[in-house]
Amino acid sequence: MKTKTKTIGAVSIAALIIIIAGIIYSKAVVALPQDDAGAKLMHFDNVRGNRYTEIFLIGGNAITKNLKGGVYNTIGMNSPTGTGDSSPAQILDKVDVAALKKEYDVLSVFFKP
């Protein structure tokens, strides 16, 4: 009778380990959004000295440290003509890094105003 109990216990522990590993893996391996599929190549002239912001969405495999980043910036956006500021405070103050991480389901978000 003790042999059956030990076998059932070992199987239960193995199943629990597999479930936990699956949960950890699903949190540690994240794909980036495929938002570049319809992207158009753009070129901006005379941007030296302009103010801009970059946001990095970090995905990939945290277990193997094979990380990838999607980089987004504000050049050519939000800027009244001639000001050179594509990162006005009234817009930057509304950026919620935690909300971006949750919305895009990525490992991390890096925000550099």
Helices and strands as residue ranges (DSSP letters): H 2-28, E 29-30, E 54-61, E 66-73, H 89-92, H 97-104, E 108-112
